[in-house]
């Protein structure tokens, strides 16, 4: 994989990912389809949805899989396998060895997202496909992406599937289906709207990527993982639109208490990550916290005021308003040692305004 001669950043990532000065990251594919993405800690979403499932006594994996199908279809538009759909769907024109070769061609693209190493177990044209992923993460979302790609390539309305772990590998068994789930039409992806911000990144003169991004993230393509050099923890690329589609549908289906559960859970998870931070210099603490959120594509406030006991935030590009606010509340509680409460002024889509006080 080619790297930038100046900063060492993977050139393929630099080509398709754009870090904007509003604290967002935009991914653009060959079809010029734009998606907003973020880098999350491995296990962050898993734990968030695990707590939510336990609290509401309802599994959320089906919501995650269905929402991620649309992301899989968008990914397919940018991969060589998209051309398979032009080939007659039978064993003569689509032998297994040919599809295995195509899967090998996209292995690096999947690895660049931090999703692990992809391989093909078996394929029968017009009938079935079995995929394997080593070093997997966010299993339901990987399943959803795989189903979306499979549906696009095979040009069919639905997929029957099973998945599970075999010796640490994620194995997905997919078969041709006939029906599209009713919930799929509601799990639409919101359009990415351009915006402006106040961040001033120092960019690499060769590839244009912010220098801090190249310094922070490291790609291990052979394992299909992304590592945060500062913490040593694994990161994974997640679609902002997919996360919001899942949470929107959960709130619509299961009730108005969902945002509160997510807020409290995300706040507790973030507090654990911030416990080792130096809070003696509060200006430095908040500057680092906000810039790190932006560096991962979570957003950056247009308005931010704080005193010893509260913070007021106005933001138009948060990856998710509830989860971003929870990360702000976690920082306030860590810096003060006191519990906090949030008072919302507005919360609609990516736009939000609120005050958090202890």
C-alpha positions in Angstrom: 0.0 0.0 0.0 1.4 3.4 -1.0 2.0 5.9 1.7 2.6 9.7 1.6 6.3 10.5 1.3 6.0 13.3 3.9 3.7 12.0 6.7 3.3 8.3 5.9 -0.5 8.4 5.7 -2.1 5.8 3.4 -2.7 7.6 0.1 -5.9 5.7 -0.7 -7.4 6.9 2.6 -6.2 10.5 1.8 -7.8 10.3 -1.6 -11.3 9.3 -0.4 -11.5 10.8 3.2 -11.7 14.5 3.8 -11.2 16.0 7.2 -13.3 19.3 7.2 -12.8 22.3 9.4 -16.2 21.7 11.0 -15.1 18.6 12.8 -16.6 16.1 10.3 -15.0 13.6 8.0 -16.5 13.0 4.5 -15.9 9.9 2.4 -16.4 10.3 -1.3 -16.5 7.2 -3.6 -16.0 6.9 -7.4 -19.6 7.6 -8.0 -19.2 10.9 -6.0 -21.6 9.6 -3.3 -20.8 11.3 -0.1 -21.0 9.7 3.3 -20.1 11.1 6.7 -17.9 8.8 8.8 -16.3 8.7 12.2 -13.5 6.8 14.0 -14.9 5.1 17.1 -13.1 3.1 19.8 -13.5 -0.7 19.3 -16.2 -1.8 21.7 -17.8 1.6 22.1 -20.9 1.0 20.0 -21.0 -2.6 21.0 -21.2 -1.7 24.7 -23.7 1.1 24.0 -26.1 -1.2 22.2 -25.5 -4.1 24.6 -26.6 -1.9 27.6 -29.6 -0.6 25.5 -30.7 -4.1 24.6 -30.4 -5.2 28.3 -32.4 -2.2 29.5 -35.3 -2.4 27.0 -35.3 -6.2 26.8 -35.2 -6.0 23.0 -32.3 -7.0 20.7 -31.1 -4.1 18.6 -28.9 -6.2 16.2 -31.7 -6.5 13.6 -31.9 -2.7 13.4 -28.2 -2.4 13.0 -28.1 -5.0 10.2 -30.9 -3.5 8.2 -29.6 0.1 8.5 -26.1 -1.0 7.5 -27.4 -2.7 4.3 -27.7 0.7 2.7 -24.1 1.5 3.6 -23.1 -1.8 2.0 -24.8 -0.8 -1.2 -22.9 2.5 -1.1 -19.6 0.7 -0.5 -20.4 -1.6 -3.4 -20.5 1.4 -5.8 -16.9 2.0 -5.0 -15.5 -1.6 -5.3 -14.5 -3.7 -8.3 -17.1 -6.3 -7.4 -19.8 -3.9 -8.6 -19.1 -5.0 -12.1 -20.1 -8.6 -11.4 -23.8 -7.7 -11.7 -23.2 -7.1 -15.5 -22.2 -10.8 -15.9 -24.9 -13.4 -16.4 -25.8 -14.9 -13.0 -25.0 -18.6 -13.6 -22.2 -21.0 -12.8 -20.7 -20.8 -16.2 -20.1 -17.1 -16.3 -19.6 -16.7 -12.5 -17.5 -19.6 -11.3 -16.4 -19.6 -7.7 -12.7 -19.1 -8.6 -13.6 -15.8 -10.4 -15.6 -14.5 -7.4 -12.8 -15.5 -5.0 -10.5 -13.4 -7.1 -12.8 -10.4 -7.0 -13.0 -10.7 -3.2 -9.2 -10.7 -3.0 -9.3 -7.5 -5.0 -11.4 -5.7 -2.4 -9.7 -7.1 0.6 -7.5 -4.0 1.0 -10.5 -1.7 0.8 -12.2 -3.5 3.6 -9.0 -3.6 5.7 -8.6 0.2 5.3 -11.9 0.6 7.1 -10.6 -1.3 10.1 -13.1 -4.1 9.5 -10.6 -7.0 9.4 -9.5 -9.4 6.6 -12.1 -10.6 4.1 -12.1 -14.0 2.4 -14.6 -16.1 0.5 -15.6 -19.6 1.8 -18.0 -20.6 -1.0 -20.1 -19.2 -3.8 -22.9 -20.6 -6.0 -24.1 -18.2 -8.6 -27.7 -17.3 -8.2 -27.9 -19.2 -4.9 -25.6 -18.5 -2.0 -22.4 -16.8 -0.7 -20.4 -17.6 2.4 -17.9 -14.9 3.6 -15.3 -15.0 6.4 -13.7 -12.0 8.2 -10.7 -12.4 10.4 -10.2 -9.8 13.2 -13.8 -8.6 12.9 -15.6 -5.9 14.9 -19.1 -4.5 15.1 -20.4 -7.8 13.9 -24.0 -6.8 13.1 -22.8 -3.9 11.0 -20.3 -6.1 9.1 -23.2 -8.5 8.4 -25.4 -5.6 7.2 -22.7 -4.3 4.9 -22.1 -7.8 3.4 -25.8 -8.3 2.8 -26.0 -4.9 1.1 -23.1 -5.7 -1.2 -24.5 -9.2 -2.0 -28.0 -7.8 -2.8 -26.4 -5.2 -5.1 -24.3 -7.7 -7.0 -27.0 -10.3 -7.3 -29.8 -7.8 -8.0 -32.3 -9.3 -5.6 -34.9 -7.9 -3.2 -33.8 -9.7 0.0 -31.3 -12.1 1.6 -31.8 -15.0 4.0 -28.7 -15.1 6.3 -27.1 -16.6 9.3 -23.9 -15.5 11.0 -21.6 -16.4 13.9 -18.0 -16.8 15.1 -15.8 -19.7 14.2 -12.4 -19.7 15.9 -12.6 -15.9 16.2 -13.6 -15.3 12.6 -17.0 -13.9 11.6 -18.7 -16.2 9.1 -21.7 -15.0 7.2 -23.9 -17.5 5.3 -26.2 -15.7 2.8 -28.8 -17.2 0.5 -31.2 -15.7 -2.1 -34.3 -14.3 -0.5 -37.6 -13.0 -1.8 -38.8 -10.3 0.6 -37.5 -6.9 1.7 -38.1 -6.3 5.5 -40.8 -3.7 6.1 -38.5 -1.7 8.4 -36.0 -1.1 5.6 -37.8 1.8 4.0 -37.7 3.6 7.4 -34.0 3.0 7.8 -33.1 5.6 5.2 -29.7 7.5 5.2 -29.8 11.2 5.7 -28.2 13.4 3.1 -24.8 14.8 4.0 -25.0 18.6 4.1 -21.9 20.7 3.6 -21.0 23.1 6.4 -18.2 25.3 7.6 -16.4 25.5 10.9 -13.7 27.2 12.9 -11.0 24.5 13.1 -7.7 25.3 11.5 -5.8 22.0 10.8 -2.1 22.0 10.0 -2.1 19.9 6.8 0.5 17.8 5.2 1.9 19.7 2.2 2.1 16.5 0.1 -1.3 14.7 0.7 -3.4 17.4 2.4 -4.3 15.3 5.4 -4.2 17.0 8.8 -0.8 16.3 10.4 -2.4 15.3 13.7 -4.5 12.7 11.9 -1.4 11.1 10.4 0.4 11.2 13.7 -2.6 9.7 15.6 -3.9 6.8 13.4 -1.9 3.9 12.1 -3.2 1.3 9.6 -2.1 -2.4 9.8 -3.4 -3.6 6.5 -2.2 -7.2 7.0 -4.6 -7.5 10.0 -7.3 -5.1 8.8 -7.1 -2.9 11.9 -6.6 0.8 12.7 -4.7 1.7 15.9 -4.7 5.0 17.8 -0.9 5.5 18.4 -1.7 7.7 21.4 -3.7 5.1 23.3 -2.7 1.8 21.6 -6.5 1.1 21.2 -8.1 -0.2 18.0 -10.4 2.2 16.0 -13.0 1.4 13.5 -14.6 3.5 10.7 -18.3 3.8 11.2 -21.0 5.5 9.0 -22.6 8.4 10.8 -25.7 8.1 8.7 -26.1 4.4 9.6 -25.8 5.1 13.3 -28.4 7.8 13.1 -30.8 5.6 11.1 -30.5 2.9 13.8 -31.1 5.3 16.7 -33.9 7.1 14.9 -35.7 3.9 14.3 -35.2 2.6 17.8 -36.7 5.9 19.2 -39.6 5.7 16.8 -40.3 2.0 17.6 -39.5 1.7 21.3 -40.3 5.1 22.8 -38.9 8.5 23.9 -36.9 6.9 26.8 -34.3 5.6 24.3 -32.3 8.9 24.0 -32.0 9.1 27.8 -30.7 5.5 28.1 -28.1 6.2 25.3 -27.1 9.5 26.9 -26.4 8.0 30.3 -24.6 5.0 28.9 -22.4 7.0 26.6 -21.5 9.4 29.4 -20.4 6.6 31.6 -18.3 5.0 28.9 -16.6 8.3 28.1 -15.8 9.0 31.7 -13.8 5.8 31.9 -11.7 7.0 28.9 -11.1 10.4 30.5 -10.1 9.4 34.0 -6.4 9.6 33.3 -6.6 13.1 31.7 -4.9 16.0 33.4 -7.7 18.4 34.5 -5.5 20.9 36.4 -5.2 23.0 33.3 -8.9 23.2 32.4 -8.4 25.3 29.3 -6.0 22.7 28.0 -8.2 19.8 29.1 -11.3 21.1 27.2 -9.2 22.1 24.1 -7.8 18.6 23.9 -11.2 17.0 24.4 -13.0 19.0 21.8 -10.2 18.7 19.2 -10.0 15.0 19.7 -13.7 14.7 19.1 -13.3 16.6 15.9 -10.3 14.6 14.8 -12.4 11.5 14.9 -15.2 13.2 12.9 -17.7 13.6 15.8 -18.2 17.3 15.2 -17.1 20.6 16.7 -19.2 23.3 18.4 -20.0 26.5 16.7 -20.8 27.9 20.2 -19.1 26.8 23.4 -19.1 28.6 26.7 -18.1 27.3 30.1 -17.7 28.3 33.7 -16.7 26.3 36.8 -20.1 24.5 37.0 -21.6 24.4 33.5 -21.0 24.3 29.7 -23.3 25.7 27.0 -23.0 24.2 23.5 -24.4 25.0 20.1 -23.5 22.6 17.3 -24.7 22.0 13.8 -22.7 19.0 12.8 -22.6 16.5 15.6 -22.4 12.8 14.4 -25.3 12.3 16.9 -26.6 15.0 19.1 -27.4 12.8 22.1 -24.0 10.9 22.0 -22.0 14.1 21.4 -23.7 15.8 24.4 -23.0 12.8 26.6 -19.3 13.1 25.8 -19.4 16.8 26.8 -21.2 15.9 30.0 -18.6 13.2 30.8 -15.8 15.8 30.5 -17.6 18.2 32.8 -18.2 15.5 35.4 -14.6 14.3 35.2 -13.3 17.9 35.6 -15.6 18.8 38.5 -16.1 15.4 40.2 -19.8 16.1 40.4 -22.9 14.6 38.6 -24.5 16.7 35.9 -27.9 17.4 34.3 -28.6 18.5 30.7 -31.1 21.1 29.6 -32.0 20.9 25.9 -32.9 23.9 23.9 -33.1 22.2 20.5 -32.3 18.7 19.4 -33.1 18.0 15.7 -31.0 16.0 13.3 -27.4 17.2 13.5 -28.4 20.5 15.1 -28.5 20.9 18.8 -28.3 23.5 21.6 -28.1 22.7 25.3 -26.6 23.6 28.7 -25.0 20.9 31.0 -24.7 21.9 34.7 -23.4 20.2 37.9 
